[in-house]
Amino acid sequence: MTQILESPLFGIVLSIFAYELGVWIHKKTGWAAANPLLIAILLVVAFLSAFHIPLEAYQTGGDFISLFLAPATASLAISIYNQFSLLKKNLLPVLAGCAAGAVTSMGSVYLLCKLFRLDEQLTASLLPKSVTTPIAIEIAAQNGGLVPVTVAMVVLTGILGAVAVPALLKLFRVKNPVEAGLAIGASSHAVGTSRALELGEAEGAMSSIAIGVSGLLTVLFSMLIS
Amino acid sequence: MKLMIQIGLVFAVCLVGEGASAALPFPFPASVISMLILLLLLLTVLKVEHIREKTDFLLKNMSFFFIPAGVGIMGQFDVLRQNLFPLLVILVVSTLLTFAVTAYTVRAVICLQERFRSKRIEKRDGAAP
């Protein structure tokens, strides 16, 4: 039994099946809240706790999976490239909107952290919460944050955004698809974008542009702060 | 292109990104540098078809690669429990604010652009009767 747990394949196999189960549940229910990543994380955590398996045993395989984070982030270049003409056409609204969004997100998180007297480590983990996970992880790690807390907050932010999209569009009287897409992408990254795609192609495209641009701007802003 | 070469290409870009990140005098995420390098390559010599299968696989299954990072939350349960209320407030308030500010900024910029454009057209039409 211990040999099985010591193999890196244990963590990899567990992750793959937890993920596929999450994807299946998401497809079956169609709920934004049934996010495959969230389900997979909960399943793995439940499995490890139920069988008293130490986190280290899982992470032996988990480290192999994390190795692919960098290539996955780099692949975002394809999404930006596919929307490049649209990006050029709306350059000013995109840059202004994403910059304002990035500053608002980081500024509000920072002020609230100060208000609640959270320590520096936790603040660093929360600052990049509105950008896409691969970029948020790097920003948090570089500023001494707790990466798992960042992942949890980023995923929850995305789910909240996706679930709240119809209400938010109504509340702020958003009618223009460019405006809707950028606001969704800047506030709730890829999970929100999956919802934006359901609204329409223009919304989805602008939302994917916002993921990349907001991510880049947040990296730049967090460099200026630190 | 052969899948093996596609994988090699994307990994090579990431390796260069890591090297560049280490060489920079300030901290800048290696994967973001790799993303910029790949974008630059796509705008110049590389075609999307050249790396389509590999990047499709990575993009479509993007969230799979975050599972281990997320499972690490097991080691942070105490931090979460102690700060549950502040974390929830931060989650909701900052997501709402970010959405609203982005939407209003985009609206204002588009409005300004349109006003600027129609003024220019007015001027042009006025100057050439």
HADDOCK unambig.tbl for C-alpha pairs under 7 A between the chains (distance, minus, plus):
assign (segid A and resid 15 and name CA) (segid B and resid 67 and name CA) 6.89 0.50 0.50
assign (segid A and resid 19 and name CA) (segid B and resid 64 and name CA) 6.32 0.50 0.50
assign (segid A and resid 37 and name CA) (segid B and resid 63 and name CA) 5.75 0.50 0.50
assign (segid A and resid 37 and name CA) (segid B and resid 64 and name CA) 6.62 0.50 0.50
assign (segid A and resid 37 and name CA) (segid B and resid 67 and name CA) 6.55 0.50 0.50
assign (segid A and resid 40 and name CA) (segid B and resid 67 and name CA) 6.82 0.50 0.50
assign (segid A and resid 41 and name CA) (segid B and resid 67 and name CA) 5.74 0.50 0.50
assign (segid A and resid 41 and name CA) (segid B and resid 70 and name CA) 6.07 0.50 0.50
assign (segid A and resid 41 and name CA) (segid B and resid 71 and name CA) 5.45 0.50 0.50
assign (segid A and resid 44 and name CA) (segid B and resid 71 and name CA) 6.94 0.50 0.50
assign (segid A and resid 45 and name CA) (segid B and resid 71 and name CA) 6.15 0.50 0.50
assign (segid A and resid 45 and name CA) (segid B and resid 74 and name CA) 6.83 0.50 0.50
assign (segid A and resid 59 and name CA) (segid B and resid 68 and name CA) 6.73 0.50 0.50
assign (segid A and resid 62 and name CA) (segid B and resid 68 and name CA) 4.97 0.50 0.50
assign (segid A and resid 65 and name CA) (segid B and resid 65 and name CA) 5.67 0.50 0.50
assign (segid A and resid 66 and name CA) (segid B and resid 65 and name CA) 5.83 0.50 0.50
assign (segid A and resid 66 and name CA) (segid B and resid 66 and name CA) 6.85 0.50 0.50
assign (segid A and resid 66 and name CA) (segid B and resid 68 and name CA) 6.71 0.50 0.50
assign (segid A and resid 68 and name CA) (segid B and resid 65 and name CA) 6.50 0.50 0.50
assign (segid A and resid 69 and name CA) (segid B and resid 65 and name CA) 5.96 0.50 0.50
assign (segid A and resid 70 and name CA) (segid B and resid 14 and name CA) 6.57 0.50 0.50
assign (segid A and resid 70 and name CA) (segid B and resid 31 and name CA) 4.88 0.50 0.50
assign (segid A and resid 71 and name CA) (segid B and resid 10 and name CA) 6.39 0.50 0.50
assign (segid A and resid 71 and name CA) (segid B and resid 11 and name CA) 6.39 0.50 0.50
assign (segid A and resid 71 and name CA) (segid B and resid 14 and name CA) 6.22 0.50 0.50
assign (segid A and resid 72 and name CA) (segid B and resid 58 and name CA) 5.19 0.50 0.50
assign (segid A and resid 72 and name CA) (segid B and resid 59 and name CA) 6.36 0.50 0.50
assign (segid A and resid 72 and name CA) (segid B and resid 62 and name CA) 6.28 0.50 0.50
assign (segid A and resid 73 and name CA) (segid B and resid 31 and name CA) 5.96 0.50 0.50
assign (segid A and resid 73 and name CA) (segid B and resid 32 and name CA) 6.99 0.50 0.50
assign (segid A and resid 73 and name CA) (segid B and resid 35 and name CA) 6.51 0.50 0.50
assign (segid A and resid 74 and name CA) (segid B and resid 31 and name CA) 5.99 0.50 0.50
assign (segid A and resid 74 and name CA) (segid B and resid 32 and name CA) 6.71 0.50 0.50
assign (segid A and resid 74 and name CA) (segid B and resid 34 and name CA) 5.35 0.50 0.50
assign (segid A and resid 74 and name CA) (segid B and resid 35 and name CA) 3.82 0.50 0.50
assign (segid A and resid 74 and name CA) (segid B and resid 38 and name CA) 6.71 0.50 0.50
assign (segid A and resid 75 and name CA) (segid B and resid 35 and name CA) 6.63 0.50 0.50
assign (segid A and resid 75 and name CA) (segid B and resid 55 and name CA) 5.50 0.50 0.50
assign (segid A and resid 75 and name CA) (segid B and resid 58 and name CA) 6.93 0.50 0.50
assign (segid A and resid 75 and name CA) (segid B and resid 59 and name CA) 6.48 0.50 0.50
assign (segid A and resid 76 and name CA) (segid B and resid 35 and name CA) 6.59 0.50 0.50
assign (segid A and resid 77 and name CA) (segid B and resid 35 and name CA) 5.26 0.50 0.50
assign (segid A and resid 77 and name CA) (segid B and resid 36 and name CA) 6.82 0.50 0.50
assign (segid A and resid 77 and name CA) (segid B and resid 38 and name CA) 6.09 0.50 0.50
assign (segid A and resid 77 and name CA) (segid B and resid 39 and name CA) 4.96 0.50 0.50
assign (segid A and resid 81 and name CA) (segid B and resid 39 and name CA) 6.49 0.50 0.50
assign (segid A and resid 93 and name CA) (segid B and resid 106 and name CA) 5.03 0.50 0.50
assign (segid A and resid 93 and name CA) (segid B and resid 109 and name CA) 5.64 0.50 0.50
assign (segid A and resid 93 and name CA) (segid B and resid 110 and name CA) 6.34 0.50 0.50
assign (segid A and resid 96 and name CA) (segid B and resid 105 and name CA) 6.72 0.50 0.50
assign (segid A and resid 96 and name CA) (segid B and resid 106 and name CA) 6.82 0.50 0.50
assign (segid A and resid 97 and name CA) (segid B and resid 102 and name CA) 4.74 0.50 0.50
assign (segid A and resid 97 and name CA) (segid B and resid 105 and name CA) 5.31 0.50 0.50
assign (segid A and resid 97 and name CA) (segid B and resid 106 and name CA) 5.04 0.50 0.50
assign (segid A and resid 98 and name CA) (segid B and resid 102 and name CA) 6.47 0.50 0.50
assign (segid A and resid 100 and name CA) (segid B and resid 101 and name CA) 6.57 0.50 0.50
assign (segid A and resid 100 and name CA) (segid B and resid 102 and name CA) 5.93 0.50 0.50
assign (segid A and resid 100 and name CA) (segid B and resid 105 and name CA) 6.96 0.50 0.50
assign (segid A and resid 101 and name CA) (segid B and resid 98 and name CA) 5.01 0.50 0.50
assign (segid A and resid 101 and name CA) (segid B and resid 101 and name CA) 6.06 0.50 0.50
assign (segid A and resid 101 and name CA) (segid B and resid 102 and name CA) 4.83 0.50 0.50
assign (segid A and resid 104 and name CA) (segid B and resid 97 and name CA) 6.84 0.50 0.50
assign (segid A and resid 104 and name CA) (segid B and resid 98 and name CA) 5.52 0.50 0.50
assign (segid A and resid 105 and name CA) (segid B and resid 94 and name CA) 5.58 0.50 0.50
assign (segid A and resid 105 and name CA) (segid B and resid 98 and name CA) 5.30 0.50 0.50
assign (segid A and resid 108 and name CA) (segid B and resid 94 and name CA) 5.64 0.50 0.50
assign (segid A and resid 109 and name CA) (segid B and resid 90 and name CA) 6.12 0.50 0.50
assign (segid A and resid 109 and name CA) (segid B and resid 94 and name CA) 6.17 0.50 0.50
assign (segid A and resid 112 and name CA) (segid B and resid 90 and name CA) 6.39 0.50 0.50
assign (segid A and resid 116 and name CA) (segid B and resid 86 and name CA) 6.38 0.50 0.50
assign (segid A and resid 138 and name CA) (segid B and resid 29 and name CA) 5.75 0.50 0.50
assign (segid A and resid 147 and name CA) (segid B and resid 69 and name CA) 6.88 0.50 0.50
assign (segid A and resid 148 and name CA) (segid B and resid 69 and name CA) 5.48 0.50 0.50
assign (segid A and resid 148 and name CA) (segid B and resid 70 and name CA) 5.07 0.50 0.50
assign (segid A and resid 148 and name CA) (segid B and resid 72 and name CA) 5.17 0.50 0.50
assign (segid A and resid 148 and name CA) (segid B and resid 73 and name CA) 4.84 0.50 0.50
assign (segid A and resid 149 and name CA) (segid B and resid 73 and name CA) 6.19 0.50 0.50
assign (segid A and resid 151 and name CA) (segid B and resid 69 and name CA) 6.76 0.50 0.50
assign (segid A and resid 151 and name CA) (segid B and resid 70 and name CA) 5.50 0.50 0.50
assign (segid A and resid 152 and name CA) (segid B and resid 70 and name CA) 6.22 0.50 0.50
assign (segid A and resid 157 and name CA) (segid B and resid 91 and name CA) 6.26 0.50 0.50
assign (segid A and resid 157 and name CA) (segid B and resid 95 and name CA) 6.66 0.50 0.50
assign (segid A and resid 172 and name CA) (segid B and resid 100 and name CA) 6.84 0.50 0.50
assign (segid A and resid 179 and name CA) (segid B and resid 103 and name CA) 5.39 0.50 0.50
assign (segid A and resid 179 and name CA) (segid B and resid 106 and name CA) 5.66 0.50 0.50
assign (segid A and resid 179 and name CA) (segid B and resid 107 and name CA) 6.37 0.50 0.50
assign (segid A and resid 180 and name CA) (segid B and resid 103 and name CA) 6.70 0.50 0.50
assign (segid A and resid 183 and name CA) (segid B and resid 99 and name CA) 4.94 0.50 0.50
assign (segid A and resid 183 and name CA) (segid B and resid 102 and name CA) 5.09 0.50 0.50
assign (segid A and resid 183 and name CA) (segid B and resid 103 and name CA) 5.05 0.50 0.50
assign (segid A and resid 184 and name CA) (segid B and resid 99 and name CA) 6.46 0.50 0.50
assign (segid A and resid 186 and name CA) (segid B and resid 99 and name CA) 7.00 0.50 0.50
assign (segid A and resid 187 and name CA) (segid B and resid 95 and name CA) 5.64 0.50 0.50
assign (segid A and resid 187 and name CA) (segid B and resid 98 and name CA) 5.33 0.50 0.50
assign (segid A and resid 187 and name CA) (segid B and resid 99 and name CA) 5.16 0.50 0.50
